[in-house]
Amino acid sequence: MQLFPQKSRILRSQQRSSVQILPDQDFPVGMVQRFRLEVQRSQMQCLQDQLLIQKWRKSQPQTKSQDPLFS
């Protein structure tokens, strides 16, 4: 499973400049998959953190001006 199988070919045909684009096979697919998993995990963690913050805000009888995250 590759991220952008067509991208390098498209770029190569579009810009005939001195910029060099590596062909797809030079980039290990395993690295891409690991990176994607890492991104998904961090996004999930971010969502969980946001939910925790929302729960905490609801449980606190505070106005926004007193919220430590806004100070």
CHARMM-style PDB file with segment names, atoms N, HN, CA, C and O in Angstrom:
ATOM      1  N   MET     1       0.843  -1.202   0.000  1.00  0.00      PROA
ATOM      2  CA  MET     1       0.000   0.000   0.000  1.00  0.00      PROA
ATOM      3  C   MET     1       0.873   1.245   0.000  1.00  0.00      PROA
ATOM      4  O   MET     1       1.639   1.463   0.939  1.00  0.00      PROA
ATOM      5  N   GLN     2       0.771   2.046  -1.017  1.00  0.00      PROA
ATOM      6  HN  GLN     2       0.150   1.869  -1.780  1.00  0.00      PROA
ATOM      7  CA  GLN     2       1.616   3.229  -1.132  1.00  0.00      PROA
ATOM      8  C   GLN     2       0.797   4.491  -0.991  1.00  0.00      PROA
ATOM      9  O   GLN     2      -0.391   4.527  -1.312  1.00  0.00      PROA
ATOM     10  N   LEU     3       1.464   5.533  -0.500  1.00  0.00      PROA
ATOM     11  HN  LEU     3       2.429   5.504  -0.240  1.00  0.00      PROA
ATOM     12  CA  LEU     3       0.779   6.785  -0.225  1.00  0.00      PROA
ATOM     13  C   LEU     3       0.274   7.440  -1.510  1.00  0.00      PROA
ATOM     14  O   LEU     3      -0.930   7.629  -1.686  1.00  0.00      PROA
ATOM     15  N   PHE     4       1.197   7.784  -2.402  1.00  0.00      PROA
ATOM     16  HN  PHE     4       2.174   7.630  -2.260  1.00  0.00      PROA
ATOM     17  CA  PHE     4       0.827   8.413  -3.673  1.00  0.00      PROA
ATOM     18  C   PHE     4       1.551   7.707  -4.807  1.00  0.00      PROA
ATOM     19  O   PHE     4       2.618   8.155  -5.225  1.00  0.00      PROA
ATOM     20  N   PRO     5       0.992   6.609  -5.315  1.00  0.00      PROA
ATOM     21  CA  PRO     5       1.704   5.845  -6.346  1.00  0.00      PROA
ATOM     22  C   PRO     5       1.952   6.644  -7.623  1.00  0.00      PROA
ATOM     23  O   PRO     5       2.951   6.415  -8.304  1.00  0.00      PROA
ATOM     24  N   GLN     6       1.067   7.571  -7.959  1.00  0.00      PROA
ATOM     25  HN  GLN     6       0.255   7.757  -7.406  1.00  0.00      PROA
ATOM     26  CA  GLN     6       1.202   8.301  -9.219  1.00  0.00      PROA
ATOM     27  C   GLN     6       1.931   9.626  -9.068  1.00  0.00      PROA
ATOM     28  O   GLN     6       2.323  10.236 -10.063  1.00  0.00      PROA
ATOM     29  N   LYS     7       2.116  10.078  -7.828  1.00  0.00      PROA
ATOM     30  HN  LYS     7       1.797   9.583  -7.020  1.00  0.00      PROA
ATOM     31  CA  LYS     7       2.506  11.465  -7.619  1.00  0.00      PROA
ATOM     32  C   LYS     7       3.835  11.834  -8.281  1.00  0.00      PROA
ATOM     33  O   LYS     7       3.928  12.856  -8.961  1.00  0.00      PROA
ATOM     34  N   SER     8       4.866  10.999  -8.082  1.00  0.00      PROA
ATOM     35  HN  SER     8       4.790  10.168  -7.530  1.00  0.00      PROA
ATOM     36  CA  SER     8       6.180  11.398  -8.598  1.00  0.00      PROA
ATOM     37  C   SER     8       6.167  11.501 -10.120  1.00  0.00      PROA
ATOM     38  O   SER     8       6.808  12.383 -10.690  1.00  0.00      PROA
ATOM     39  N   ARG     9       5.431  10.593 -10.782  1.00  0.00      PROA
ATOM     40  HN  ARG     9       4.910   9.876 -10.318  1.00  0.00      PROA
ATOM     41  CA  ARG     9       5.362  10.657 -12.244  1.00  0.00      PROA
ATOM     42  C   ARG     9       4.661  11.942 -12.685  1.00  0.00      PROA
ATOM     43  O   ARG     9       5.106  12.609 -13.618  1.00  0.00      PROA
ATOM     44  N   ILE    10       3.559  12.284 -12.006  1.00  0.00      PROA
ATOM     45  HN  ILE    10       3.197  11.742 -11.248  1.00  0.00      PROA
ATOM     46  CA  ILE    10       2.829  13.510 -12.351  1.00  0.00      PROA
ATOM     47  C   ILE    10       3.732  14.729 -12.168  1.00  0.00      PROA
ATOM     48  O   ILE    10       3.814  15.592 -13.042  1.00  0.00      PROA
ATOM     49  N   LEU    11       4.404  14.783 -11.026  1.00  0.00      PROA
ATOM     50  HN  LEU    11       4.338  14.082 -10.316  1.00  0.00      PROA
ATOM     51  CA  LEU    11       5.273  15.921 -10.753  1.00  0.00      PROA
ATOM     52  C   LEU    11       6.382  16.020 -11.795  1.00  0.00      PROA
ATOM     53  O   LEU    11       6.722  17.107 -12.264  1.00  0.00      PROA
ATOM     54  N   ARG    12       6.940  14.856 -12.149  1.00  0.00      PROA
ATOM     55  HN  ARG    12       6.664  13.973 -11.768  1.00  0.00      PROA
ATOM     56  CA  ARG    12       8.058  14.863 -13.075  1.00  0.00      PROA
ATOM     57  C   ARG    12       7.622  15.417 -14.437  1.00  0.00      PROA
ATOM     58  O   ARG    12       8.386  16.117 -15.102  1.00  0.00      PROA
ATOM     59  N   SER    13       6.400  15.100 -14.838  1.00  0.00      PROA
ATOM     60  HN  SER    13       5.780  14.531 -14.297  1.00  0.00      PROA
ATOM     61  CA  SER    13       5.937  15.592 -16.136  1.00  0.00      PROA
ATOM     62  C   SER    13       5.528  17.059 -16.055  1.00  0.00      PROA
ATOM     63  O   SER    13       5.609  17.781 -17.049  1.00  0.00      PROA
ATOM     64  N   GLN    14       5.088  17.504 -14.872  1.00  0.00      PROA
ATOM     65  HN  GLN    14       5.023  16.918 -14.065  1.00  0.00      PROA
ATOM     66  CA  GLN    14       4.634  18.883 -14.737  1.00  0.00      PROA
ATOM     67  C   GLN    14       5.805  19.870 -14.721  1.00  0.00      PROA
ATOM     68  O   GLN    14       5.818  20.841 -15.477  1.00  0.00      PROA
ATOM     69  N   GLN    15       6.774  19.615 -13.863  1.00  0.00      PROA
ATOM     70  HN  GLN    15       6.763  18.826 -13.248  1.00  0.00      PROA
ATOM     71  CA  GLN    15       7.836  20.610 -13.719  1.00  0.00      PROA
ATOM     72  C   GLN    15       9.166  20.071 -14.238  1.00  0.00      PROA
ATOM     73  O   GLN    15       9.726  19.133 -13.671  1.00  0.00      PROA
ATOM     74  N   ARG    16       9.655  20.655 -15.292  1.00  0.00      PROA
ATOM     75  HN  ARG    16       9.199  21.417 -15.752  1.00  0.00      PROA
ATOM     76  CA  ARG    16      10.936  20.237 -15.847  1.00  0.00      PROA
ATOM     77  C   ARG    16      12.007  21.184 -15.325  1.00  0.00      PROA
ATOM     78  O   ARG    16      12.701  21.848 -16.095  1.00  0.00      PROA
ATOM     79  N   SER    17      12.124  21.233 -14.024  1.00  0.00      PROA
ATOM     80  HN  SER    17      11.560  20.695 -13.398  1.00  0.00      PROA
ATOM     81  CA  SER    17      13.099  22.140 -13.410  1.00  0.00      PROA
ATOM     82  C   SER    17      14.249  21.335 -12.831  1.00  0.00      PROA
ATOM     83  O   SER    17      14.353  20.132 -13.071  1.00  0.00      PROA
ATOM     84  N   SER    18      15.114  21.996 -12.070  1.00  0.00      PROA
ATOM     85  HN  SER    18      15.030  22.973 -11.875  1.00  0.00      PROA
ATOM     86  CA  SER    18      16.263  21.316 -11.500  1.00  0.00      PROA
ATOM     87  C   SER    18      15.896  20.533 -10.243  1.00  0.00      PROA
ATOM     88  O   SER    18      16.739  19.847  -9.665  1.00  0.00      PROA
ATOM     89  N   VAL    19      14.622  20.637  -9.818  1.00  0.00      PROA
ATOM     90  HN  VAL    19      13.937  21.194 -10.288  1.00  0.00      PROA
ATOM     91  CA  VAL    19      14.179  19.890  -8.643  1.00  0.00      PROA
ATOM     92  C   VAL    19      14.129  18.413  -9.000  1.00  0.00      PROA
ATOM     93  O   VAL    19      13.546  18.022 -10.012  1.00  0.00      PROA
ATOM     94  N   GLN    20      14.757  17.592  -8.145  1.00  0.00      PROA
ATOM     95  HN  GLN    20      15.231  17.909  -7.323  1.00  0.00      PROA
ATOM     96  CA  GLN    20      14.794  16.164  -8.436  1.00  0.00      PROA
ATOM     97  C   GLN    20      13.821  15.431  -7.521  1.00  0.00      PROA
ATOM     98  O   GLN    20      13.874  15.578  -6.301  1.00  0.00      PROA
ATOM     99  N   ILE    21      12.942  14.649  -8.111  1.00  0.00      PROA
ATOM    100  HN  ILE    21      12.899  14.529  -9.103  1.00  0.00      PROA
ATOM    101  CA  ILE    21      11.967  13.884  -7.349  1.00  0.00      PROA
ATOM    102  C   ILE    21      12.384  12.418  -7.355  1.00  0.00      PROA
ATOM    103  O   ILE    21      12.621  11.824  -8.407  1.00  0.00      PROA
ATOM    104  N   LEU    22      12.468  11.856  -6.164  1.00  0.00      PROA
ATOM    105  HN  LEU    22      12.275  12.338  -5.309  1.00  0.00      PROA
ATOM    106  CA  LEU    22      12.869  10.460  -6.070  1.00  0.00      PROA
ATOM    107  C   LEU    22      11.747   9.563  -6.559  1.00  0.00      PROA
ATOM    108  O   LEU    22      10.578   9.823  -6.276  1.00  0.00      PROA
ATOM    109  N   PRO    23      12.090   8.502  -7.296  1.00  0.00      PROA
ATOM    110  CA  PRO    23      11.067   7.529  -7.677  1.00  0.00      PROA
ATOM    111  C   PRO    23      10.509   6.818  -6.451  1.00  0.00      PROA
ATOM    112  O   PRO    23      11.144   6.781  -5.397  1.00  0.00      PROA
ATOM    113  N   ASP    24       9.313   6.255  -6.601  1.00  0.00      PROA
ATOM    114  HN  ASP    24       8.797   6.285  -7.457  1.00  0.00      PROA
ATOM    115  CA  ASP    24       8.594   5.682  -5.462  1.00  0.00      PROA
ATOM    116  C   ASP    24       9.375   4.589  -4.748  1.00  0.00      PROA
ATOM    117  O   ASP    24       9.356   4.512  -3.520  1.00  0.00      PROA
ATOM    118  N   GLN    25      10.063   3.741  -5.512  1.00  0.00      PROA
ATOM    119  HN  GLN    25      10.078   3.803  -6.510  1.00  0.00      PROA
ATOM    120  CA  GLN    25      10.671   2.569  -4.889  1.00  0.00      PROA
ATOM    121  C   GLN    25      11.833   2.942  -3.961  1.00  0.00      PROA
ATOM    122  O   GLN    25      12.270   2.118  -3.158  1.00  0.00      PROA
ATOM    123  N   ASP    26      12.336   4.180  -4.067  1.00  0.00      PROA
ATOM    124  HN  ASP    26      11.981   4.849  -4.720  1.00  0.00      PROA
ATOM    125  CA  ASP    26      13.419   4.577  -3.171  1.00  0.00      PROA
ATOM    126  C   ASP    26      12.921   4.816  -1.750  1.00  0.00      PROA
ATOM    127  O   ASP    26      13.718   4.865  -0.813  1.00  0.00      PROA
ATOM    128  N   PHE    27      11.622   4.963  -1.587  1.00  0.00      PROA
ATOM    129  HN  PHE    27      10.974   4.924  -2.348  1.00  0.00      PROA
ATOM    130  CA  PHE    27      11.066   5.241  -0.270  1.00  0.00      PROA
ATOM    131  C   PHE    27      10.435   3.971   0.285  1.00  0.00      PROA
ATOM    132  O   PHE    27       9.462   3.474  -0.284  1.00  0.00      PROA
ATOM    133  N   PRO    28      10.964   3.433   1.382  1.00  0.00      PROA
ATOM    134  CA  PRO    28      10.444   2.173   1.923  1.00  0.00      PROA
ATOM    135  C   PRO    28       8.988   2.292   2.361  1.00  0.00      PROA
ATOM    136  O   PRO    28       8.616   3.194   3.112  1.00  0.00      PROA
ATOM    137  N   VAL    29       8.171   1.354   1.868  1.00  0.00      PROA
ATOM    138  HN  VAL    29       8.473   0.621   1.258  1.00  0.00      PROA
ATOM    139  CA  VAL    29       6.735   1.406   2.135  1.00  0.00      PROA
ATOM    140  C   VAL    29       6.457   1.197   3.622  1.00  0.00      PROA
ATOM    141  O   VAL    29       5.519   1.776   4.168  1.00  0.00      PROA
ATOM    142  N   GLY    30       7.272   0.371   4.274  1.00  0.00      PROA
ATOM    143  HN  GLY    30       8.034  -0.100   3.830  1.00  0.00      PROA
ATOM    144  CA  GLY    30       7.079   0.119   5.695  1.00  0.00      PROA
ATOM    145  C   GLY    30       7.151   1.404   6.512  1.00  0.00      PROA
ATOM    146  O   GLY    30       6.407   1.590   7.475  1.00  0.00      PROA
ATOM    147  N   MET    31       8.063   2.286   6.108  1.00  0.00      PROA
ATOM    148  HN  MET    31       8.668   2.135   5.326  1.00  0.00      PROA
ATOM    149  CA  MET    31       8.199   3.550   6.818  1.00  0.00      PROA
ATOM    150  C   MET    31       6.932   4.378   6.701  1.00  0.00      PROA
ATOM    151  O   MET    31       6.499   5.007   7.665  1.00  0.00      PROA
ATOM    152  N   VAL    32       6.338   4.373   5.506  1.00  0.00      PROA
ATOM    153  HN  VAL    32       6.690   3.862   4.723  1.00  0.00      PROA
ATOM    154  CA  VAL    32       5.104   5.127   5.283  1.00  0.00      PROA
ATOM    155  C   VAL    32       3.991   4.587   6.172  1.00  0.00      PROA
ATOM    156  O   VAL    32       3.272   5.357   6.810  1.00  0.00      PROA
ATOM    157  N   GLN    33       3.848   3.265   6.214  1.00  0.00      PROA
ATOM    158  HN  GLN    33       4.432   2.640   5.696  1.00  0.00      PROA
ATOM    159  CA  GLN    33       2.792   2.655   7.023  1.00  0.00      PROA
ATOM    160  C   GLN    33       3.003   2.965   8.497  1.00  0.00      PROA
ATOM    161  O   GLN    33       2.051   3.265   9.217  1.00  0.00      PROA
ATOM    162  N   ARG    34       4.258   2.892   8.946  1.00  0.00      PROA
ATOM    163  HN  ARG    34       5.032   2.648   8.362  1.00  0.00      PROA
ATOM    164  CA  ARG    34       4.546   3.158  10.356  1.00  0.00      PROA
ATOM    165  C   ARG    34       4.208   4.608  10.685  1.00  0.00      PROA
ATOM    166  O   ARG    34       3.658   4.909  11.744  1.00  0.00      PROA
ATOM    167  N   PHE    35       4.551   5.502   9.751  1.00  0.00      PROA
ATOM    168  HN  PHE    35       4.999   5.258   8.891  1.00  0.00      PROA
ATOM    169  CA  PHE    35       4.276   6.922   9.962  1.00  0.00      PROA
ATOM    170  C   PHE    35       2.775   7.177  10.030  1.00  0.00      PROA
ATOM    171  O   PHE    35       2.303   7.943  10.870  1.00  0.00      PROA
ATOM    172  N   ARG    36       2.018   6.515   9.122  1.00  0.00      PROA
ATOM    173  HN  ARG    36       2.402   5.893   8.440  1.00  0.00      PROA
ATOM    174  CA  ARG    36       0.562   6.676   9.134  1.00  0.00      PROA
ATOM    175  C   ARG    36      -0.034   6.199  10.449  1.00  0.00      PROA
ATOM    176  O   ARG    36      -0.900   6.863  11.018  1.00  0.00      PROA
ATOM    177  N   LEU    37       0.430   5.043  10.935  1.00  0.00      PROA
ATOM    178  HN  LEU    37       1.133   4.504  10.472  1.00  0.00      PROA
ATOM    179  CA  LEU    37      -0.064   4.515  12.207  1.00  0.00      PROA
ATOM    180  C   LEU    37       0.230   5.496  13.336  1.00  0.00      PROA
ATOM    181  O   LEU    37      -0.608   5.739  14.204  1.00  0.00      PROA
ATOM    182  N   GLU    38       1.431   6.051  13.305  1.00  0.00      PROA
ATOM    183  HN  GLU    38       2.112   5.854  12.600  1.00  0.00      PROA
ATOM    184  CA  GLU    38       1.838   7.004  14.335  1.00  0.00      PROA
ATOM    185  C   GLU    38       0.925   8.233  14.309  1.00  0.00      PROA
ATOM    186  O   GLU    38       0.508   8.730  15.355  1.00  0.00      PROA
ATOM    187  N   VAL    39       0.623   8.715  13.098  1.00  0.00      PROA
ATOM    188  HN  VAL    39       0.962   8.311  12.249  1.00  0.00      PROA
ATOM    189  CA  VAL    39      -0.262   9.879  12.958  1.00  0.00      PROA
ATOM    190  C   VAL    39      -1.652   9.551  13.496  1.00  0.00      PROA
ATOM    191  O   VAL    39      -2.240  10.343  14.233  1.00  0.00      PROA
ATOM    192  N   GLN    40      -2.181   8.372  13.124  1.00  0.00      PROA
ATOM    193  HN  GLN    40      -1.704   7.728  12.525  1.00  0.00      PROA
ATOM    194  CA  GLN    40      -3.507   7.979  13.603  1.00  0.00      PROA
ATOM    195  C   GLN    40      -3.531   7.905  15.122  1.00  0.00      PROA
ATOM    196  O   GLN    40      -4.481   8.359  15.760  1.00  0.00      PROA
ATOM    197  N   ARG    41      -2.460   7.321  15.706  1.00  0.00      PROA
ATOM    198  HN  ARG    41      -1.688   6.952  15.188  1.00  0.00      PROA
ATOM    199  CA  ARG    41      -2.417   7.173  17.152  1.00  0.00      PROA
ATOM    200  C   ARG    41      -2.407   8.539  17.830  1.00  0.00      PROA
ATOM    201  O   ARG    41      -3.095   8.750  18.829  1.00  0.00      PROA
ATOM    202  N   SER    42      -1.622   9.465  17.280  1.00  0.00      PROA
ATOM    203  HN  SER    42      -1.064   9.294  16.469  1.00  0.00      PROA
ATOM    204  CA  SER    42      -1.555  10.791  17.900  1.00  0.00      PROA
ATOM    205  C   SER    42      -2.869  11.539  17.729  1.00  0.00      PROA
ATOM    206  O   SER    42      -3.257  12.309  18.608  1.00  0.00      PROA
ATOM    207  N   GLN    43      -3.565  11.326  16.604  1.00  0.00      PROA
ATOM    208  HN  GLN    43      -3.250  10.701  15.890  1.00  0.00      PROA
ATOM    209  CA  GLN    43      -4.869  11.963  16.416  1.00  0.00      PROA
ATOM    210  C   GLN    43      -5.868  11.414  17.435  1.00  0.00      PROA
ATOM    211  O   GLN    43      -6.641  12.174  18.018  1.00  0.00      PROA
ATOM    212  N   MET    44      -5.853  10.097  17.650  1.00  0.00      PROA
ATOM    213  HN  MET    44      -5.225   9.479  17.176  1.00  0.00      PROA
ATOM    214  CA  MET    44      -6.741   9.494  18.637  1.00  0.00      PROA
ATOM    215  C   MET    44      -6.447  10.064  20.024  1.00  0.00      PROA
ATOM    216  O   MET    44      -7.362  10.399  20.777  1.00  0.00      PROA
ATOM    217  N   GLN    45      -5.162  10.167  20.349  1.00  0.00      PROA
ATOM    218  HN  GLN    45      -4.419   9.895  19.737  1.00  0.00      PROA
ATOM    219  CA  GLN    45      -4.771  10.698  21.644  1.00  0.00      PROA
ATOM    220  C   GLN    45      -5.270  12.131  21.803  1.00  0.00      PROA
ATOM    221  O   GLN    45      -5.722  12.526  22.878  1.00  0.00      PROA
ATOM    222  N   CYS    46      -5.184  12.905  20.720  1.00  0.00      PROA
ATOM    223  HN  CYS    46      -4.817  12.584  19.846  1.00  0.00      PROA
ATOM    224  CA  CYS    46      -5.637  14.290  20.748  1.00  0.00      PROA
ATOM    225  C   CYS    46      -7.141  14.353  21.012  1.00  0.00      PROA
ATOM    226  O   CYS    46      -7.603  15.171  21.807  1.00  0.00      PROA
ATOM    227  N   LEU    47      -7.899  13.485  20.342  1.00  0.00      PROA
ATOM    228  HN  LEU    47      -7.522  12.821  19.696  1.00  0.00      PROA
ATOM    229  CA  LEU    47      -9.346  13.452  20.547  1.00  0.00      PROA
ATOM    230  C   LEU    47      -9.679  13.088  21.984  1.00  0.00      PROA
ATOM    231  O   LEU    47     -10.559  13.695  22.596  1.00  0.00      PROA
ATOM    232  N   GLN    48      -8.968  12.086  22.531  1.00  0.00      PROA
ATOM    233  HN  GLN    48      -8.253  11.593  22.034  1.00  0.00      PROA
ATOM    234  CA  GLN    48      -9.218  11.669  23.908  1.00  0.00      PROA
ATOM    235  C   GLN    48      -8.927  12.820  24.867  1.00  0.00      PROA
ATOM    236  O   GLN    48      -9.680  13.060  25.810  1.00  0.00      PROA
ATOM    237  N   ASP    49      -7.824  13.531  24.614  1.00  0.00      PROA
ATOM    238  HN  ASP    49      -7.212  13.336  23.848  1.00  0.00      PROA
ATOM    239  CA  ASP    49      -7.475  14.666  25.464  1.00  0.00      PROA
ATOM    240  C   ASP    49      -8.562  15.733  25.411  1.00  0.00      PROA
ATOM    241  O   ASP    49      -8.937  16.297  26.439  1.00  0.00      PROA
ATOM    242  N   GLN    50      -9.064  16.006  24.211  1.00  0.00      PROA
ATOM    243  HN  GLN    50      -8.759  15.548  23.376  1.00  0.00      PROA
ATOM    244  CA  GLN    50     -10.104  17.022  24.072  1.00  0.00      PROA
ATOM    245  C   GLN    50     -11.367  16.611  24.832  1.00  0.00      PROA
ATOM    246  O   GLN    50     -12.004  17.443  25.478  1.00  0.00      PROA
ATOM    247  N   LEU    51     -11.725  15.327  24.753  1.00  0.00      PROA
ATOM    248  HN  LEU    51     -11.207  14.652  24.228  1.00  0.00      PROA
ATOM    249  CA  LEU    51     -12.901  14.846  25.486  1.00  0.00      PROA
ATOM    250  C   LEU    51     -12.696  14.994  26.989  1.00  0.00      PROA
ATOM    251  O   LEU    51     -13.604  15.406  27.711  1.00  0.00      PROA
ATOM    252  N   LEU    52     -11.490  14.651  27.453  1.00  0.00      PROA
ATOM    253  HN  LEU    52     -10.753  14.316  26.866  1.00  0.00      PROA
ATOM    254  CA  LEU    52     -11.192  14.792  28.875  1.00  0.00      PROA
ATOM    255  C   LEU    52     -11.323  16.240  29.316  1.00  0.00      PROA
ATOM    256  O   LEU    52     -11.876  16.530  30.377  1.00  0.00      PROA
ATOM    257  N   ILE    53     -10.807  17.147  28.493  1.00  0.00      PROA
ATOM    258  HN  ILE    53     -10.357  16.911  27.631  1.00  0.00      PROA
ATOM    259  CA  ILE    53     -10.866  18.574  28.832  1.00  0.00      PROA
ATOM    260  C   ILE    53     -12.315  19.041  28.888  1.00  0.00      PROA
ATOM    261  O   ILE    53     -12.696  19.794  29.784  1.00  0.00      PROA
ATOM    262  N   GLN    54     -13.128  18.588  27.921  1.00  0.00      PROA
ATOM    263  HN  GLN    54     -12.818  17.976  27.193  1.00  0.00      PROA
ATOM    264  CA  GLN    54     -14.540  18.973  27.921  1.00  0.00      PROA
ATOM    265  C   GLN    54     -15.246  18.462  29.177  1.00  0.00      PROA
ATOM    266  O   GLN    54     -16.001  19.197  29.814  1.00  0.00      PROA
ATOM    267  N   LYS    55     -14.993  17.184  29.532  1.00  0.00      PROA
ATOM    268  HN  LYS    55     -14.380  16.587  29.015  1.00  0.00      PROA
ATOM    269  CA  LYS    55     -15.597  16.615  30.737  1.00  0.00      PROA
ATOM    270  C   LYS    55     -15.187  17.425  31.964  1.00  0.00      PROA
ATOM    271  O   LYS    55     -16.006  17.748  32.824  1.00  0.00      PROA
ATOM    272  N   TRP    56     -13.886  17.743  32.018  1.00  0.00      PROA
ATOM    273  HN  TRP    56     -13.221  17.480  31.319  1.00  0.00      PROA
ATOM    274  CA  TRP    56     -13.381  18.475  33.173  1.00  0.00      PROA
ATOM    275  C   TRP    56     -14.028  19.853  33.251  1.00  0.00      PROA
ATOM    276  O   TRP    56     -14.394  20.307  34.336  1.00  0.00      PROA
ATOM    277  N   ARG    57     -14.169  20.518  32.112  1.00  0.00      PROA
ATOM    278  HN  ARG    57     -13.872  20.149  31.231  1.00  0.00      PROA
ATOM    279  CA  ARG    57     -14.783  21.856  32.096  1.00  0.00      PROA
ATOM    280  C   ARG    57     -16.223  21.791  32.597  1.00  0.00      PROA
ATOM    281  O   ARG    57     -16.665  22.655  33.354  1.00  0.00      PROA
ATOM    282  N   LYS    58     -16.957  20.752  32.165  1.00  0.00      PROA
ATOM    283  HN  LYS    58     -16.599  20.049  31.550  1.00  0.00      PROA
ATOM    284  CA  LYS    58     -18.356  20.630  32.595  1.00  0.00      PROA
ATOM    285  C   LYS    58     -18.432  20.376  34.090  1.00  0.00      PROA
ATOM    286  O   LYS    58     -19.360  20.841  34.751  1.00  0.00      PROA
ATOM    287  N   SER    59     -17.473  19.651  34.626  1.00  0.00      PROA
ATOM    288  HN  SER    59     -16.719  19.274  34.089  1.00  0.00      PROA
ATOM    289  CA  SER    59     -17.510  19.328  36.057  1.00  0.00      PROA
ATOM    290  C   SER    59     -17.055  20.509  36.919  1.00  0.00      PROA
ATOM    291  O   SER    59     -17.322  20.538  38.121  1.00  0.00      PROA
ATOM    292  N   GLN    60     -16.375  21.472  36.315  1.00  0.00      PROA
ATOM    293  HN  GLN    60     -16.158  21.448  35.339  1.00  0.00      PROA
ATOM    294  CA  GLN    60     -15.907  22.637  37.085  1.00  0.00      PROA
ATOM    295  C   GLN    60     -16.925  23.770  37.001  1.00  0.00      PROA
ATOM    296  O   GLN    60     -17.345  24.136  35.903  1.00  0.00      PROA
ATOM    297  N   PRO    61     -17.325  24.326  38.129  1.00  0.00      PROA
ATOM    298  CA  PRO    61     -18.224  25.486  38.094  1.00  0.00      PROA
ATOM    299  C   PRO    61     -17.443  26.770  37.842  1.00  0.00      PROA
ATOM    300  O   PRO    61     -17.409  27.656  38.696  1.00  0.00      PROA
ATOM    301  N   GLN    62     -16.819  26.874  36.676  1.00  0.00      PROA
ATOM    302  HN  GLN    62     -16.847  26.155  35.982  1.00  0.00      PROA
ATOM    303  CA  GLN    62     -15.943  28.003  36.384  1.00  0.00      PROA
ATOM    304  C   GLN    62     -16.440  28.759  35.164  1.00  0.00      PROA
ATOM    305  O   GLN    62     -17.051  28.182  34.265  1.00  0.00      PROA
ATOM    306  N   THR    63     -16.172  30.040  35.145  1.00  0.00      PROA
ATOM    307  HN  THR    63     -15.675  30.509  35.875  1.00  0.00      PROA
ATOM    308  CA  THR    63     -16.401  30.790  33.915  1.00  0.00      PROA
ATOM    309  C   THR    63     -15.138  30.727  33.074  1.00  0.00      PROA
ATOM    310  O   THR    63     -14.082  30.323  33.559  1.00  0.00      PROA
ATOM    311  N   LYS    64     -15.245  31.128  31.812  1.00  0.00      PROA
ATOM    312  HN  LYS    64     -16.103  31.457  31.418  1.00  0.00      PROA
ATOM    313  CA  LYS    64     -14.092  31.005  30.922  1.00  0.00      PROA
ATOM    314  C   LYS    64     -12.928  31.874  31.368  1.00  0.00      PROA
ATOM    315  O   LYS    64     -11.769  31.514  31.161  1.00  0.00      PROA
ATOM    316  N   SER    65     -13.225  33.009  31.977  1.00  0.00      PROA
ATOM    317  HN  SER    65     -14.166  33.301  32.145  1.00  0.00      PROA
ATOM    318  CA  SER    65     -12.135  33.898  32.379  1.00  0.00      PROA
ATOM    319  C   SER    65     -11.300  33.284  33.501  1.00  0.00      PROA
ATOM    320  O   SER    65     -10.132  33.631  33.672  1.00  0.00      PROA
ATOM    321  N   GLN    66     -11.900  32.374  34.262  1.00  0.00      PROA
ATOM    322  HN  GLN    66     -12.850  32.092  34.123  1.00  0.00      PROA
ATOM    323  CA  GLN    66     -11.161  31.732  35.352  1.00  0.00      PROA
ATOM    324  C   GLN    66     -10.506  30.423  34.911  1.00  0.00      PROA
ATOM    325  O   GLN    66      -9.727  29.827  35.654  1.00  0.00      PROA
ATOM    326  N   ASP    67     -10.828  29.989  33.705  1.00  0.00      PROA
ATOM    327  HN  ASP    67     -11.461  30.474  33.101  1.00  0.00      PROA
ATOM    328  CA  ASP    67     -10.285  28.732  33.206  1.00  0.00      PROA
ATOM    329  C   ASP    67      -8.779  28.852  33.031  1.00  0.00      PROA
ATOM    330  O   ASP    67      -8.313  29.731  32.306  1.00  0.00      PROA
ATOM    331  N   PRO    68      -8.005  27.981  33.682  1.00  0.00      PROA
ATOM    332  CA  PRO    68      -6.537  28.079  33.564  1.00  0.00      PROA
ATOM    333  C   PRO    68      -6.034  27.932  32.131  1.00  0.00      PROA
ATOM    334  O   PRO    68      -4.974  28.457  31.790  1.00  0.00      PROA
ATOM    335  N   LEU    69      -6.779  27.230  31.302  1.00  0.00      PROA
ATOM    336  HN  LEU    69      -7.640  26.804  31.579  1.00  0.00      PROA
ATOM    337  CA  LEU    69      -6.333  27.046  29.916  1.00  0.00      PROA
ATOM    338  C   LEU    69      -6.478  28.315  29.094  1.00  0.00      PROA
ATOM    339  O   LEU    69      -5.873  28.437  28.029  1.00  0.00      PROA
ATOM    340  N   PHE    70      -7.278  29.267  29.582  1.00  0.00      PROA
ATOM    341  HN  PHE    70      -7.769  29.168  30.447  1.00  0.00      PROA
ATOM    342  CA  PHE    70      -7.465  30.511  28.839  1.00  0.00      PROA
ATOM    343  C   PHE    70      -6.590  31.640  29.354  1.00  0.00      PROA
ATOM    344  O   PHE    70      -6.501  32.699  28.732  1.00  0.00      PROA
ATOM    345  N   SER    71      -5.937  31.410  30.501  1.00  0.00      PROA
ATOM    346  HN  SER    71      -6.009  30.550  31.005  1.00  0.00      PROA
ATOM    347  CA  SER    71      -5.151  32.495  31.092  1.00  0.00      PROA
ATOM    348  C   SER    71      -3.792  32.635  30.415  1.00  0.00      PROA
ATOM    349  OT1 SER    71      -3.001  33.500  30.790  1.00  0.00      PROA
TER     350      SER     71
END
